[in-house]
Amino acid sequence: MPREFKLVDVSHTVEHGMITYKGLPAPVISEHLSREDSRSRYAPGTEFQIGRIEMVANTGTYLDSPFHRYARGKDLAALDLYSLANLDGVVVRVSEREITENRFSDIEVKDKAVLVHTGWDKHWRTEEYSSGNHPFLNEGAATYLAKNGAALVGIDSFNIDATHDGNRPAHSILLGHDIPIVEHLCRLEDLPDSGFKFFAVPVKVGQFGTFPVRAFGIVYAA
């Protein structure tokens, strides 16, 4: 039976040893309990595997909550699900490195998941990805999105901010307005410009500001 919708995965797979953000450790994926060792605990023919992962929160495609930037900001557990799931999505396709407010001025961003498609994900897991040459939102762009009520902002780049210095205006402005940020998205070319629903829901962890997500869009058949 044909489906009335298509699910479009726009998140990276978390793999053992991969580097997401240069300078942060890679995830270590191992077994806490192997299938072989589990056989002694269960009836004959019954076996289980329990995995173990050690990683920093900024791994793969992840979501930043206000707590990531602000000590009194909302942590992952405090985020409203309505700010993370079933959001009306729009994709803004850009080719420049510094993304300004002009890119958003003709788009209705209020209450939308605004996803910035730069194509930088083609460099994923290469030296170029984290070289500092990545596309980013400048302060004016972040201010425009915050003042015009974007619900969530995502980007398929190394960072939503420039990283040549310690300033992070896009993080500061968006998270200061309780707007979650999703970084390291991928395959945004598979989503339409609009007319889809977006989801990026992290694990509900208290006193945590960032966590990987399975980000995806739902595109309904015309």
C-alpha positions as CSV (number, residue, x, y, z in Angstrom):
1,M,0.0,0.0,0.0
2,P,1.6,3.3,-1.0
3,R,2.3,5.8,1.7
4,E,0.9,9.2,1.8
5,F,4.1,10.7,3.0
6,K,7.9,10.4,2.8
7,L,10.3,10.5,5.7
8,V,13.6,12.3,4.9
9,D,16.5,11.6,7.3
10,V,18.7,14.7,7.5
11,S,21.0,13.4,10.3
12,H,24.5,11.8,10.3
13,T,25.1,8.3,11.7
14,V,27.1,8.2,14.9
15,E,30.0,5.9,14.4
16,H,32.9,4.7,16.5
17,G,35.9,7.0,16.2
18,M,34.3,9.7,14.1
19,I,35.2,13.3,14.7
20,T,32.3,15.8,14.7
21,Y,33.9,18.9,16.1
22,K,37.7,19.2,15.8
23,G,39.2,19.2,19.3
24,L,36.5,17.2,20.9
25,P,36.9,13.4,21.5
26,A,35.3,10.9,19.1
27,P,32.6,8.5,20.4
28,V,33.7,5.1,21.7
29,I,31.2,2.4,20.9
30,S,31.6,-1.0,22.5
31,E,29.6,-3.8,24.1
32,H,28.6,-3.8,27.8
33,L,27.1,-7.3,27.3
34,S,27.9,-9.4,24.3
35,R,25.4,-12.0,22.8
36,E,27.9,-14.7,23.7
37,D,28.2,-13.7,27.3
38,S,24.4,-13.2,27.6
39,R,23.7,-16.9,26.8
40,S,24.5,-18.0,30.4
41,R,21.9,-15.7,31.8
42,Y,18.9,-16.8,29.7
43,A,17.1,-19.9,28.5
44,P,18.7,-21.8,25.6
45,G,18.4,-20.1,22.3
46,T,17.8,-16.7,24.0
47,E,20.5,-14.0,23.8
48,F,20.8,-10.2,24.0
49,Q,23.3,-7.5,23.3
50,I,23.7,-4.4,25.4
51,G,25.7,-1.7,23.8
52,R,27.8,1.0,25.5
53,I,28.7,4.4,24.1
54,E,31.0,7.1,25.6
55,M,30.8,10.4,23.9
56,V,30.6,14.2,24.4
57,A,27.2,15.7,23.8
58,N,28.3,17.5,20.7
59,T,28.4,14.5,18.5
60,G,26.9,13.9,15.1
61,T,23.8,15.9,14.3
62,Y,22.9,17.5,17.6
63,L,20.5,20.1,19.1
64,D,21.6,23.0,21.3
65,S,19.2,24.1,24.1
66,P,19.5,27.5,25.8
67,F,21.4,25.8,28.7
68,H,24.3,25.1,26.4
69,R,25.0,28.9,26.3
70,Y,23.3,30.1,29.5
71,A,23.5,28.7,33.0
72,R,19.9,29.6,33.7
73,G,18.6,28.6,30.3
74,K,16.3,25.7,29.6
75,D,18.1,22.4,29.6
76,L,17.1,19.4,27.3
77,A,14.5,18.2,29.8
78,A,12.8,21.6,30.0
79,L,12.4,22.1,26.3
80,D,8.8,22.1,25.1
81,L,8.2,19.3,22.6
82,Y,6.2,21.7,20.5
83,S,9.5,23.5,19.9
84,L,11.2,20.3,18.6
85,A,8.6,18.2,16.8
86,N,6.0,18.6,14.1
87,L,7.2,22.0,13.1
88,D,6.4,23.6,9.8
89,G,9.7,23.6,8.0
90,V,11.3,25.9,5.4
91,V,14.7,25.4,3.7
92,V,16.8,28.4,2.8
93,R,19.3,27.6,0.1
94,V,22.5,29.7,0.2
95,S,25.9,29.7,-1.6
96,E,27.7,32.4,0.3
97,R,29.9,31.9,3.4
98,E,28.6,34.7,5.5
99,I,24.8,34.4,5.6
100,T,23.0,37.7,6.3
101,E,19.4,38.7,7.1
102,N,18.7,39.4,3.5
103,R,18.5,35.7,2.9
104,F,15.5,35.5,5.2
105,S,13.7,38.7,4.5
106,D,11.3,37.3,1.8
107,I,10.5,34.1,3.8
108,E,7.8,33.7,6.5
109,V,9.9,32.4,9.4
110,K,7.5,32.8,12.3
111,D,6.9,29.6,14.2
112,K,8.9,27.7,11.5
113,A,11.9,25.4,11.6
114,V,14.3,27.4,9.5
115,L,16.9,25.0,7.9
116,V,19.8,26.6,6.1
117,H,21.1,24.5,3.2
118,T,24.7,25.4,2.4
119,G,25.9,22.0,1.0
120,W,28.8,22.0,3.5
121,D,27.9,18.5,4.6
122,K,29.7,17.2,1.5
123,H,32.9,17.8,3.5
124,W,31.7,15.7,6.5
125,R,34.6,13.8,8.1
126,T,37.2,15.6,6.1
127,E,39.8,18.2,7.1
128,E,37.9,20.9,5.2
129,Y,34.8,20.4,7.2
130,S,36.4,21.9,10.3
131,S,38.9,24.2,8.6
132,G,37.1,27.3,9.6
133,N,35.9,28.1,6.1
134,H,32.4,26.9,6.7
135,P,29.2,28.9,6.0
136,F,27.7,30.7,9.1
137,L,25.0,33.1,10.1
138,N,26.2,36.5,11.1
139,E,24.8,38.6,13.9
140,G,22.2,40.3,11.8
141,A,20.8,37.1,10.4
142,A,20.4,35.6,13.9
143,T,18.8,38.8,15.2
144,Y,16.4,38.8,12.3
145,L,15.3,35.2,12.9
146,A,14.9,35.8,16.6
147,K,12.9,39.0,16.2
148,N,10.7,37.4,13.6
149,G,9.8,34.4,15.8
150,A,11.6,31.4,14.2
151,A,10.8,28.3,16.3
152,L,14.1,26.5,15.5
153,V,17.1,27.1,13.3
154,G,19.3,24.4,11.8
155,I,22.3,24.4,9.4
156,D,24.2,21.7,7.5
157,S,27.5,23.3,8.5
158,F,30.3,22.9,11.0
159,N,28.9,25.6,13.2
160,I,26.1,28.1,12.9
161,D,28.7,30.8,14.0
162,A,32.0,31.7,12.5
163,T,34.8,30.2,14.6
164,H,37.8,32.5,13.8
165,D,37.4,34.0,17.3
166,G,35.6,33.3,20.6
167,N,32.5,35.3,19.7
168,R,29.4,33.3,19.1
169,P,26.6,35.8,18.3
170,A,24.2,33.4,16.5
171,H,24.3,31.0,19.5
172,S,24.0,33.8,22.0
173,I,21.1,35.5,20.2
174,L,19.0,32.4,19.2
175,L,19.5,30.5,22.5
176,G,18.9,33.8,24.3
177,H,15.4,33.8,22.7
178,D,14.8,30.2,23.6
179,I,15.2,29.1,19.9
180,P,16.9,25.7,19.7
181,I,19.7,25.2,17.2
182,V,20.4,22.1,15.2
183,E,24.0,21.8,13.7
184,H,25.6,19.3,11.4
185,L,22.5,18.5,9.4
186,C,22.9,16.7,6.1
187,R,21.0,16.0,2.8
188,L,18.9,19.0,3.0
189,E,18.7,18.9,-0.8
190,D,16.2,16.0,-0.3
191,L,13.7,18.3,1.4
192,P,11.5,20.7,-0.5
193,D,11.7,24.5,0.1
194,S,8.5,24.3,2.3
195,G,5.4,22.3,2.9
196,F,7.0,19.7,5.2
197,K,7.1,18.9,8.9
198,F,10.4,18.8,10.8
199,F,11.4,16.9,13.9
200,A,14.7,17.0,16.0
201,V,14.0,15.6,19.4
202,P,16.9,14.8,21.8
203,V,16.9,12.5,24.8
204,K,15.3,14.2,27.9
205,V,18.3,14.8,30.0
206,G,18.3,17.3,32.9
207,Q,21.3,19.7,33.4
208,F,22.4,19.0,29.8
209,G,22.5,21.5,27.0
210,T,23.2,19.5,23.9
211,F,22.5,16.0,22.6
212,P,22.4,14.2,19.2
213,V,19.1,13.9,17.4
214,R,17.5,11.9,14.7
215,A,16.5,14.8,12.6
216,F,14.0,14.2,9.8
217,G,11.3,15.8,7.7
218,I,7.9,14.5,6.8
219,V,6.9,15.3,3.2
220,Y,3.3,14.6,2.3
221,A,2.2,13.5,-1.1
222,A,0.5,16.2,-3.2
